[in-house]
Amino acid sequence: MAQAPRVYPIRLYGDPVLRRKARPLSPGDTLTVPGAGPQTVREVANTMLETMFEARGVGLAAPQVGLPVRLFVAAEYEDDEEEHEGGDAPLKSRVLREFVMLNPVLTVVDKKKDRSYQEGCLSIPGIYEEGVPRARAVQVRYTDLDGQERVIEADDYLARVFQHETDHLDGVFFLDRLPPEVTEDHRKALASMQRQAKAYLNSLADAGKERAK
């Protein structure tokens, strides 16, 4: 049996799992991240948080590690992580709150659109764009790791994070919410990511064949 990894590889733009609509899950489910073996939902969530911190992100959705389930993790930091992207200071030292959300249902509280933040994505590394329209305030109803129903309201940057991660569960990238010419501007970089995504999937397939021998 494969050992549980400390962090997961993050799937890149072009990986089909990132375009699939994720399925609901329960806290008691057993999940298998490709290449990692069976784990509990709690174990997966903890490893996703470690993966997010190492990648210096503010959120990470299960499809980004190859799991098409409705789960994401996120963190609220002492200040906006977008100002420290790629820095060296340990993110954990600045965490105010960590979030693990199963089956999140997002409701817009303030419909006025905010386009003021720069947005990026761990599955599209190195590409950042301003002007992504997001609701200023949202409510998220979700299940926690203990099976309890929770409700949280968020505004401004944290609301943007929750919307971004919920999009991932429906196969949507932040670039999809911008004019097509923006994606076209990054065509070469995205094509390179697609080749990397294909190579990684081929390596997983080859590893599976070796284990089956």
N, C-alpha and C positions, 0 to 999 in steps of 0.2 A: 504494500500500500504506500502511495506517495506521502511523504511527510508534509505537514502543514508548513507553508512558506511564511517567512517573516513579512513579506510584502508580495503583492500580485503584480504581474506585468499588466500595464494599462493598454487596452485595445485602442488602435489608432483608426482615424478616419479611413473609411473603405472597408472596415470589418463589418460583415453583414449583421452581426449581433447588435450593432449600434443603431440599426434601422428597424429592428423588430419591436413591436409593441410588447412590453414585458407583462408577465402574468402575475396575479396575486400570489402571496405566500402567507404562511403561518409561522409564528415564532418557534414551533416545535418541528418544523421541517428540517430535513437533512439536505444540504446543498452540495453540489460538486462543481467547484471551479475547475475548468479544464486544466489538467496538468497538476492539480493540487490534491485530489482525492476528496472523499466525503468529509464535510464539516457541519457543525451546527450553525444555525443562523447567527448566534452570538459570536461564534468563532470567526465566521465570515465578516461580520460587521467590525469586529476588533481589528482584523487584518486589513480591511478596507480603510479604517481610520489611519492605521500605520502607513498604508500606501499613500493616502492623501497627504499626510504630514511630510513624508519623504519627498513627494512630488511638489511640495509647497503649494497645495491647493486649498480651496475653501469648501469644496464638496466633491463627492465621488458617487456615482450611481452604479448599481450592480451590473448593468450591461457593459460598463466600461472595464470590467474585469472578466467579461465573458459569461455573465449570468443574466439571462433574460427574465428577471424577477423584479417586482416592484419594491425595491429597497434602495435607499440612499443614505449616505452619511454626510455630515457637514459640521462646520465649526464656526463659531463666532469668536473673533480675536479682539484684542484690546484696541486695535485700529484696523483699518481696511487692509487686508492682505494684498490687494492690488498694488499698494504702494511699496511692498516689500518683496514682490515676486522675484525669485531668483537670488534673494539675499542669503546670508549665512546664519543669521540668528535662528536658534531652534524655535519652531513654531509652537511647540507644546508649552513653552514658557509664556506665551501670550494668549493662550486659550481661555476664554471666558465661559463658553458652554460648548459641549459636544452634542450633536443630534444624530440619532439613529431612527429612521422613519420607515416603517413597513406599511405598504399600501396607502401612501399619502393621497389625500384628496384635497386639491387646492381650490380655494374660492377667493375671488378678487374682492377686496374690501374697498379699495380706492381705485377706480377705473382710470384715473388720470395717468397718462404714460410718462415714464421717466426715461430719458435717453442720455443721462449725464455721465454714466459710469463706463469705463472701459471694460470689455468683457473678453474672456479667453476660455480655453477648455483644455483639460489635461489630455483629451483624445485628439486635440489639434494643436500640439505644442508649437510655440513660437508665433502663433497668429493671434493678434489682439485687435479688436475693433470697438470704436465708440458708436453710439447711436442705436444700440439694440433696444427696441421699445419694450419696457416692462411695466407692469402695474406697480404703483407706488407702495401699496399695502395689500397683503394677502392674509388669509387664514388657512392653516393646514390642519386637517384632521387626519390622524394616523394612529397606528398601533405601535407600542413600544416593545422592547425585547421580552418583557414580562407578560405580554398579551393584553396590556391595559390600553384602552382608548384614550388618546390625548388630543388636545386642541391647542394650537399656538398661533398667535398673530405676530406678524413681522412687517416692518416697513423699510424703505430705503434699500441699503445694500443687502441686508439679510433677506429681504423679500425677493430681491433679484436672484440670490443664490438658490432659494427654494424653487423659484420658477425655472431656473436653468436646469436644476437636477430633476425636477418633475418632467421637463421636456425630454430628458434622456430616456425616461421610462416609456415615452411614446415614440421613440425613434427620431427625435427632433434635435438638430444642432442649432447653436445660436446663429450661425451663418444663414440658416434657413429663414431667419426673421429679418434679414437685411436684403437689399436689392440684389438681384442675381449678379450684377457686375462686380460686387464685392467678392463673391466666391470666385469669379473669373480672374480677378486680380491676383488671387492666391493659387491659381491653377497648377503651377509647377510644383509648389510646395505640397499641395494636396495630392497630386499625382505620385510624388515620392512617398507620402504616407500610405497611399493605397498599395504601392509595391511592398512596403514594409509590412503592412497588414497581411497581405497575401503570403509573404514569406513566413511570417509567424504562424499562420494557419497551416501551412504546409509542414512546418516543423512539428506542430502538435499532432498532425495526422501521421507523420513518420514515427513519432514517439509512441503513438497508440499502436501502430503496426508492430513495433519492436516488443512492446509489452504483451501483445497477443501471440507472439511466437512461442 
